[in-house]
Amino acid sequence: MPNSKKTAAERPAPERRGELLATAAEVFAAHGYNATTVRRIADEAGLLAGSLYYHFDSKESMLDEILSAFLDELWDGYDAVLAAGFGPRETLEALVTESFREIDRHRPAVAIYQRESRHLARQPRFAYLADSQRRFERAWLGTLRRGAAAGVFRADLDVRLAYRFVRDTVWVAASWYRPGGAHSPEEIARQYLSMVLEGIAVRE
């Protein structure tokens, strides 16, 4: 029976690019962008360093594709939530759930974003990172303010502090979450939302 498993060189270019980007994302997340060399990515991918340049002109290009793909998908999900006309609590729940789905799909990219975005955003090529952060803040703060004004969330809530707490509580999960674990992204989101919205103490 012929061997149907294609070698790396025989795989279609788009498929191979995707594999290389996935490898690069794991290496960037584990070692940091500055400490990662093209040779290290090539070694992890089982290629000669020169062969990697057949697909990408630089490690910067690889990082750009990794982060832009993650953010494009994140905003597709967020924009659908924000356009759905939900109430503020339902919007917050949907944003949290969508965030955990993105961590499931793009965990290394999330880790890279958290670690690198502050200094990368100063570079013209990565200016979209700062734009995305501003959109993110408007979406979450707007939802919390709308909920406080409507009496859905506490009137005495420090909205900006609540935003930072919820944001950090959700996205830090990328440091420990592993796809295919015991809990789905939706189940983890439900548990997080229960703790954020209801607390963890038993009510009298």
TIFIDO-652458 format. One record per residue (C-alpha): x negated, y negated, z; residue in three letters; residue number from 1. Coordinates in pm, 1 decimal, m for minus. Last residue first. Example, Ala and Ser with C-alpha at 12.3 -4.5 7.8 and 13.67 -1.06 7.14 Angstrom:
BEGIN
+----------+----------+----------+--------+-----+
:        x :        y :        z : residu : num :
+----------+----------+----------+--------+-----+
:  m1367.0 :    106.0 :    714.0 :    SER :   2 :
:  m1230.0 :    450.0 :    780.0 :    ALA :   1 :
+----------+----------+----------+--------+-----+
***
This chain:
BEGIN
+----------+----------+----------+--------+-----+
:        x :        y :        z : residu : num :
+----------+----------+----------+--------+-----+
:   2692.7 :  m3344.7 :   5409.7 :    GLU : 204 :
:   2506.6 :  m3340.5 :   5080.7 :    ARG : 203 :
:   2227.7 :  m3088.5 :   5030.4 :    VAL : 202 :
:   1907.3 :  m3267.6 :   4933.3 :    ALA : 201 :
:   1768.4 :  m3234.3 :   4579.6 :    ILE : 200 :
:   1904.5 :  m3547.6 :   4412.8 :    GLY : 199 :
:   2219.9 :  m3574.6 :   4199.9 :    GLU : 198 :
:   2109.3 :  m3779.2 :   3897.6 :    LEU : 197 :
:   1735.9 :  m3715.2 :   3892.8 :    VAL : 196 :
:   1746.2 :  m3363.9 :   4038.6 :    MET : 195 :
:   2038.5 :  m3252.7 :   3820.7 :    SER : 194 :
:   1880.6 :  m3417.0 :   3518.7 :    LEU : 193 :
:   1557.9 :  m3226.9 :   3572.5 :    TYR : 192 :
:   1743.1 :  m2895.8 :   3606.9 :    GLN : 191 :
:   1951.6 :  m2960.7 :   3295.3 :    ARG : 190 :
:   1642.5 :  m3064.1 :   3098.5 :    ALA : 189 :
:   1465.9 :  m2742.0 :   3198.6 :    ILE : 188 :
:   1761.9 :  m2540.6 :   3072.1 :    GLU : 187 :
:   1769.2 :  m2733.4 :   2743.0 :    GLU : 186 :
:   1395.9 :  m2684.7 :   2688.5 :    PRO : 185 :
:   1446.2 :  m2310.1 :   2735.2 :    SER : 184 :
:   1331.6 :  m2141.6 :   3054.4 :    HIS : 183 :
:   1119.8 :  m1828.7 :   3102.9 :    ALA : 182 :
:    847.9 :  m1946.6 :   2869.7 :    GLY : 181 :
:    843.1 :  m1933.5 :   2489.6 :    GLY : 180 :
:    680.5 :  m2272.7 :   2450.4 :    PRO : 179 :
:    441.9 :  m2366.7 :   2734.9 :    ARG : 178 :
:    510.7 :  m2658.2 :   2966.7 :    TYR : 177 :
:    235.6 :  m2756.1 :   3211.9 :    TRP : 176 :
:     84.2 :  m3083.7 :   3091.2 :    SER : 175 :
:    377.0 :  m3155.1 :   2857.5 :    ALA : 174 :
:    594.5 :  m3180.7 :   3168.4 :    ALA : 173 :
:    435.8 :  m3521.7 :   3228.5 :    VAL : 172 :
:    687.9 :  m3648.4 :   2973.3 :    TRP : 171 :
:   1000.2 :  m3599.9 :   3183.6 :    VAL : 170 :
:    893.3 :  m3726.4 :   3524.7 :    THR : 169 :
:    698.6 :  m4010.7 :   3365.5 :    ASP : 168 :
:    999.1 :  m4141.1 :   3173.5 :    ARG : 167 :
:   1241.2 :  m4087.7 :   3462.7 :    VAL : 166 :
:   1020.8 :  m4273.3 :   3709.8 :    PHE : 165 :
:    925.1 :  m4550.1 :   3470.3 :    ARG : 164 :
:   1288.7 :  m4612.5 :   3377.4 :    TYR : 163 :
:   1398.4 :  m4607.5 :   3740.8 :    ALA : 162 :
:   1134.8 :  m4869.6 :   3822.5 :    LEU : 161 :
:   1258.8 :  m5085.2 :   3534.2 :    ARG : 160 :
:   1620.5 :  m5044.6 :   3639.2 :    VAL : 159 :
:   1573.7 :  m5128.4 :   4005.9 :    ASP : 158 :
:   1908.0 :  m4978.1 :   4101.3 :    LEU : 157 :
:   2124.0 :  m5189.9 :   4331.2 :    ASP : 156 :
:   2429.8 :  m5145.4 :   4107.0 :    ALA : 155 :
:   2396.0 :  m4768.3 :   4121.3 :    ARG : 154 :
:   2455.1 :  m4590.9 :   3789.9 :    PHE : 153 :
:   2795.3 :  m4541.7 :   3626.4 :    VAL : 152 :
:   2915.7 :  m4881.0 :   3751.5 :    GLY : 151 :
:   2939.3 :  m5018.4 :   3397.1 :    ALA : 150 :
:   2661.4 :  m5273.0 :   3450.8 :    ALA : 149 :
:   2434.8 :  m5006.1 :   3601.3 :    ALA : 148 :
:   2502.6 :  m4771.8 :   3309.5 :    GLY : 147 :
:   2434.4 :  m5038.3 :   3048.4 :    ARG : 146 :
:   2112.8 :  m5129.4 :   3226.5 :    ARG : 145 :
:   2001.3 :  m4765.5 :   3228.4 :    LEU : 144 :
:   2081.4 :  m4718.4 :   2859.8 :    THR : 143 :
:   1908.7 :  m5041.5 :   2760.1 :    GLY : 142 :
:   1603.1 :  m4948.8 :   2963.1 :    LEU : 141 :
:   1578.8 :  m4614.4 :   2784.1 :    TRP : 140 :
:   1629.7 :  m4740.0 :   2429.1 :    ALA : 139 :
:   1433.1 :  m5062.4 :   2474.5 :    ARG : 138 :
:   1138.4 :  m4875.9 :   2628.2 :    GLU : 137 :
:   1125.8 :  m4626.1 :   2343.9 :    PHE : 136 :
:   1144.5 :  m4899.4 :   2082.0 :    ARG : 135 :
:    852.9 :  m5079.7 :   2248.9 :    ARG : 134 :
:    653.7 :  m4756.3 :   2267.4 :    GLN : 133 :
:    722.7 :  m4686.4 :   1900.4 :    SER : 132 :
:    590.9 :  m5027.6 :   1798.5 :    ASP : 131 :
:    278.1 :  m4970.7 :   2009.8 :    ALA : 130 :
:    218.9 :  m4635.8 :   1839.2 :    LEU : 129 :
:    289.6 :  m4790.0 :   1496.5 :    TYR : 128 :
:    m30.7 :  m4992.1 :   1533.4 :    ALA : 127 :
:   m224.6 :  m4669.6 :   1473.7 :    PHE : 126 :
:   m402.0 :  m4764.2 :   1151.3 :    ARG : 125 :
:   m456.8 :  m5117.8 :   1276.3 :    PRO : 124 :
:   m647.7 :  m4996.5 :   1585.7 :    GLN : 123 :
:   m535.7 :  m5135.0 :   1921.5 :    ARG : 122 :
:   m269.1 :  m4862.5 :   1942.5 :    ALA : 121 :
:   m546.7 :  m4602.6 :   1968.4 :    LEU : 120 :
:   m651.8 :  m4739.3 :   2308.9 :    HIS : 119 :
:   m315.0 :  m4693.2 :   2477.7 :    ARG : 118 :
:   m210.6 :  m4394.7 :   2265.4 :    SER : 117 :
:   m490.0 :  m4157.8 :   2369.6 :    GLU : 116 :
:   m388.9 :  m3952.7 :   2673.0 :    ARG : 115 :
:    m12.6 :  m3967.8 :   2658.8 :    GLN : 114 :
:     m7.1 :  m3937.5 :   2281.1 :    TYR : 113 :
:   m252.2 :  m3647.9 :   2285.0 :    ILE : 112 :
:    m40.6 :  m3458.2 :   2540.0 :    ALA : 111 :
:    272.4 :  m3524.5 :   2334.6 :    VAL : 110 :
:     94.4 :  m3404.8 :   2020.3 :    ALA : 109 :
:    m14.2 :  m3085.6 :   2199.1 :    PRO : 108 :
:    345.5 :  m3015.4 :   2313.1 :    ARG : 107 :
:    505.7 :  m3078.3 :   1973.2 :    HIS : 106 :
:    804.9 :  m2845.6 :   1939.8 :    ARG : 105 :
:    871.0 :  m2772.7 :   2307.9 :    ASP : 104 :
:    779.8 :  m3126.9 :   2412.2 :    ILE : 103 :
:   1017.6 :  m3246.0 :   2141.5 :    GLU : 102 :
:   1298.0 :  m3032.4 :   2283.2 :    ARG : 101 :
:   1220.4 :  m3172.7 :   2626.7 :    PHE : 100 :
:   1262.5 :  m3525.8 :   2494.1 :    SER :  99 :
:   1591.4 :  m3438.7 :   2323.2 :    GLU :  98 :
:   1728.0 :  m3317.3 :   2655.9 :    THR :  97 :
:   1618.4 :  m3635.4 :   2834.1 :    VAL :  96 :
:   1769.8 :  m3853.0 :   2562.2 :    LEU :  95 :
:   2094.9 :  m3651.8 :   2569.8 :    ALA :  94 :
:   2129.3 :  m3685.1 :   2947.6 :    GLU :  93 :
:   2059.7 :  m4058.7 :   2929.7 :    LEU :  92 :
:   2319.9 :  m4098.4 :   2653.8 :    THR :  91 :
:   2573.3 :  m3896.3 :   2852.0 :    GLU :  90 :
:   2519.2 :  m4120.1 :   3154.2 :    ARG :  89 :
:   2542.4 :  m4436.3 :   2944.4 :    PRO :  88 :
:   2859.3 :  m4337.8 :   2755.9 :    GLY :  87 :
:   2810.2 :  m4177.5 :   2416.8 :    PHE :  86 :
:   2857.8 :  m4366.9 :   2090.7 :    GLY :  85 :
:   2662.0 :  m4121.0 :   1876.6 :    ALA :  84 :
:   2424.0 :  m4379.3 :   1730.9 :    ALA :  83 :
:   2186.8 :  m4370.0 :   2028.7 :    LEU :  82 :
:   2172.8 :  m3988.8 :   2022.0 :    VAL :  81 :
:   2110.5 :  m3974.2 :   1645.7 :    ALA :  80 :
:   1842.2 :  m4242.4 :   1680.4 :    ASP :  79 :
:   1673.1 :  m4040.3 :   1954.2 :    TYR :  78 :
:   1659.9 :  m3721.7 :   1746.2 :    GLY :  77 :
:   1524.9 :  m3883.6 :   1429.0 :    ASP :  76 :
:   1302.3 :  m4088.7 :   1655.5 :    TRP :  75 :
:   1135.5 :  m3782.6 :   1804.3 :    LEU :  74 :
:   1092.0 :  m3627.9 :   1459.9 :    GLU :  73 :
:    913.9 :  m3934.0 :   1324.6 :    ASP :  72 :
:    713.2 :  m3959.9 :   1647.3 :    LEU :  71 :
:    579.1 :  m3604.3 :   1624.3 :    PHE :  70 :
:    499.3 :  m3629.2 :   1253.3 :    ALA :  69 :
:    327.5 :  m3966.3 :   1309.7 :    SER :  68 :
:    113.5 :  m3826.0 :   1591.2 :    LEU :  67 :
:    m15.0 :  m3518.7 :   1408.3 :    ILE :  66 :
:    m55.3 :  m3696.5 :   1073.8 :    GLU :  65 :
:   m257.9 :  m3978.3 :   1229.0 :    ASP :  64 :
:   m472.0 :  m3733.7 :   1424.0 :    LEU :  63 :
:   m560.3 :  m3548.6 :   1105.5 :    MET :  62 :
:   m641.0 :  m3870.8 :    924.3 :    SER :  61 :
:   m867.2 :  m3976.3 :   1212.3 :    GLU :  60 :
:  m1043.7 :  m3638.9 :   1189.3 :    LYS :  59 :
:  m1146.6 :  m3743.1 :    841.8 :    SER :  58 :
:  m1080.4 :  m3693.6 :    468.2 :    ASP :  57 :
:   m840.8 :  m3404.9 :    519.2 :    PHE :  56 :
:   m769.3 :  m3087.9 :    316.5 :    HIS :  55 :
:  m1094.0 :  m3028.4 :    125.6 :    TYR :  54 :
:  m1269.9 :  m3203.5 :    411.7 :    TYR :  53 :
:  m1203.5 :  m2898.2 :    626.9 :    LEU :  52 :
:  m1420.3 :  m2692.2 :    394.3 :    SER :  51 :
:  m1725.4 :  m2899.9 :    486.3 :    GLY :  50 :
:  m1694.4 :  m2799.8 :    851.3 :    ALA :  49 :
:  m1704.5 :  m2431.8 :    758.1 :    LEU :  48 :
:  m1381.1 :  m2262.1 :    847.0 :    LEU :  47 :
:  m1248.2 :  m2029.3 :   1116.5 :    GLY :  46 :
:   m986.5 :  m2275.5 :   1240.7 :    ALA :  45 :
:  m1150.0 :  m2311.6 :   1581.9 :    GLU :  44 :
:  m1488.1 :  m2360.3 :   1412.5 :    ASP :  43 :
:  m1338.4 :  m2616.8 :   1175.4 :    ALA :  42 :
:  m1193.2 :  m2814.6 :   1467.6 :    ILE :  41 :
:  m1530.2 :  m2807.6 :   1643.4 :    ARG :  40 :
:  m1712.2 :  m2910.4 :   1326.1 :    ARG :  39 :
:  m1476.3 :  m3204.0 :   1274.5 :    VAL :  38 :
:  m1580.6 :  m3323.0 :   1617.5 :    THR :  37 :
:  m1371.4 :  m3361.5 :   1931.2 :    THR :  36 :
:  m1510.7 :  m3567.5 :   2219.9 :    ALA :  35 :
:  m1348.3 :  m3888.2 :   2095.9 :    ASN :  34 :
:  m1006.6 :  m3727.2 :   2050.5 :    TYR :  33 :
:   m984.0 :  m3550.5 :   2383.0 :    GLY :  32 :
:  m1092.9 :  m3196.7 :   2469.0 :    HIS :  31 :
:   m776.8 :  m2992.1 :   2519.4 :    ALA :  30 :
:   m523.2 :  m3212.6 :   2342.6 :    ALA :  29 :
:   m758.4 :  m3286.1 :   2051.6 :    PHE :  28 :
:   m834.7 :  m2913.8 :   2016.4 :    VAL :  27 :
:   m467.1 :  m2810.8 :   2025.8 :    GLU :  26 :
:   m374.4 :  m3081.5 :   1776.4 :    ALA :  25 :
:   m658.4 :  m2978.7 :   1545.2 :    ALA :  24 :
:   m533.0 :  m2619.4 :   1538.4 :    THR :  23 :
:   m177.8 :  m2728.4 :   1459.9 :    ALA :  22 :
:   m310.8 :  m2963.9 :   1192.2 :    LEU :  21 :
:   m510.7 :  m2680.6 :   1038.4 :    LEU :  20 :
:   m207.8 :  m2451.6 :   1028.4 :    GLU :  19 :
:      5.8 :  m2722.7 :    870.3 :    GLY :  18 :
:   m260.7 :  m2792.7 :    610.3 :    ARG :  17 :
:   m273.8 :  m2421.2 :    529.4 :    ARG :  16 :
:     99.4 :  m2409.4 :    466.3 :    GLU :  15 :
:     86.5 :  m2723.4 :    249.8 :    PRO :  14 :
:   m212.7 :  m2582.1 :     53.1 :    ALA :  13 :
:    m55.9 :  m2243.4 :    m22.4 :    PRO :  12 :
:   m246.7 :  m1957.9 :    146.0 :    ARG :  11 :
:   m520.1 :  m1789.3 :    m57.4 :    GLU :  10 :
:   m815.3 :  m1954.1 :    119.9 :    ALA :   9 :
:   m688.0 :  m1853.6 :    463.6 :    ALA :   8 :
:   m648.2 :  m1493.0 :    349.5 :    THR :   7 :
:   m307.5 :  m1360.2 :    258.5 :    LYS :   6 :
:   m155.5 :  m1064.3 :    439.5 :    LYS :   5 :
:     20.0 :   m844.6 :    184.7 :    SER :   4 :
:   m246.0 :   m572.3 :    188.0 :    ASN :   3 :
:   m149.0 :   m339.5 :    m94.9 :    PRO :   2 :
:      0.0 :      0.0 :      0.0 :    MET :   1 :
+----------+----------+----------+--------+-----+
***
